[in-house]
Structure formats: C-alpha cells, structure tokens
Amino acid sequence: MEVDIVGLKELSFNGYHGVSPEERKAEQEFLVDVKIKTDFSEAASNDDIAYTLDYSLVYEIIRQVIEGPSKHLLETLAENIASGILRAFSVDNVHVRVTKVKPPIRSLIHGSAYVEIMRSN
C-alpha cells in the first residue's frame, strides 16, 4: 500500500480557549495544520473525488472544534480535531498542529505556542 499525504496549512480561526478564565473570555487567533496520510493512488488514477477526502469537510471539522465550546488545553483541541477526522474518513493517520498565535506568556513579544499530535485508525 502506498502512503500519501493531503494537508491543510495555516487555517486561521478565532476561539475562546485557555487555562485561565480571562483567556476563555477574550477572542484569540488559532492556526491549524493537518496532514492526513493514506493511499490516494486510486483517487489519482481515476481523477475522482469519490476515492479521496473532501477538503471542505476537513475544514468544517476543524472550524467546529476551534469555534466551538471553550477548552482549557491546546492538546484537547488537537485531539478533538484528530478524532473528528478519523471518524469522518477512512484514512491511516492524521497529524494535527494547533497554534495559539499570541499565548499569554509574560514578556513574549513575538512567537506562538503549539501542540502537535499524531493519531491512527
């Protein structure tokens, strides 16, 4: 079996997530990257979306998680995205990165914080 990757990169959403109550009250920007691994050779050889996944549905799963109910941890957001993708599609594994663009780290002027997870079916 071939292993191919389809990815979505730097998807920007606003949400209300964080450890402190103040973080969960203030809208914040989150970036999400996903890599989805499976065999896409049949889709490529048939040039038919029926044999692959619909990027717009992946986007919608991510949007619902980030714009959904507040969570304390980036780890929880990443886990919910990964499990949503694995439930929706027959793929081998998914790699998710969730980045908080401006984390509340004292004296941090530039930079971000992120969590990456990999999950398999």
C-alpha positions in Angstrom: 0.0 0.0 0.0 1.2 3.5 -0.9 1.2 6.2 1.8 0.3 9.7 0.5 -0.3 12.9 2.3 -3.0 15.5 1.9 -2.6 18.6 4.1 -4.2 21.9 5.0 -1.9 24.5 6.4 -2.2 27.7 8.5 -6.0 27.7 8.7 -7.0 30.6 10.9 -9.9 30.6 13.3 -10.9 32.6 16.3 -11.9 30.9 19.6 -12.1 31.3 23.3 -9.7 28.7 24.7 -7.2 28.8 27.5 -6.4 27.7 31.1 -7.4 31.0 32.7 -10.9 32.4 32.7 -9.5 35.6 31.2 -8.2 33.6 28.2 -11.6 32.0 27.7 -13.3 35.4 27.7 -11.1 37.0 25.1 -11.3 36.0 21.4 -7.9 34.7 20.2 -6.5 33.5 16.9 -5.6 29.9 16.4 -3.8 28.4 13.4 -4.3 24.7 12.5 -2.3 22.5 10.2 -3.3 18.9 9.4 -1.6 16.2 7.4 -3.7 13.2 6.5 -1.9 10.0 5.5 -3.5 7.2 3.5 -3.3 5.7 0.0 -4.7 8.2 -2.5 -3.5 6.3 -5.6 -7.0 5.2 -6.6 -8.2 8.8 -6.5 -5.2 10.0 -8.5 -5.5 7.3 -11.2 -9.3 7.8 -11.5 -9.2 11.6 -11.1 -12.3 11.2 -8.9 -13.1 12.8 -5.6 -15.2 9.8 -4.6 -11.9 8.0 -3.9 -10.4 10.6 -1.6 -11.5 13.1 1.0 -13.2 16.4 0.6 -11.0 19.2 2.0 -14.1 21.3 2.7 -15.3 18.7 5.1 -11.9 18.5 6.9 -12.0 22.3 7.2 -15.5 22.1 8.7 -14.4 19.6 11.3 -11.6 21.9 12.3 -13.8 25.0 12.3 -16.4 23.4 14.6 -13.7 22.4 17.1 -11.9 25.8 17.2 -15.0 27.9 17.1 -16.9 25.6 19.4 -17.1 25.4 23.2 -14.1 26.7 25.2 -11.4 24.2 26.1 -8.6 24.7 28.6 -5.8 23.0 26.5 -4.4 23.0 23.0 -4.0 19.3 23.5 -7.8 18.9 23.8 -8.4 20.9 20.6 -5.8 18.9 18.7 -7.3 15.6 20.0 -10.8 16.6 19.1 -9.8 17.6 15.5 -7.8 14.3 15.0 -10.7 12.1 16.3 -13.2 14.0 14.2 -11.2 13.5 11.0 -10.5 9.8 11.8 -14.3 9.2 12.4 -15.3 11.0 9.2 -12.8 9.5 6.8 -11.2 6.1 6.1 -7.5 7.3 6.5 -4.5 5.7 8.0 -3.5 8.5 10.3 -3.7 12.2 10.9 -1.1 14.7 12.2 -2.6 17.9 13.8 -0.9 21.0 14.9 -2.8 23.7 16.8 -1.1 27.0 17.4 -2.1 29.8 19.7 -0.8 32.9 17.9 -0.4 35.1 21.0 -0.2 33.0 24.1 -0.3 34.8 27.5 3.3 34.4 28.3 4.8 37.3 30.2 7.4 39.2 28.2 6.6 37.3 25.0 6.6 39.9 22.2 7.0 37.6 19.2 6.2 33.9 18.9 3.5 31.4 19.5 2.7 28.2 21.3 1.6 25.0 19.6 0.8 21.3 20.2 1.3 18.6 17.7 -0.3 15.1 17.9 -0.4 12.1 15.6 -3.3 9.6 15.8 -4.1 6.5 13.8 -7.1 4.4 13.0 
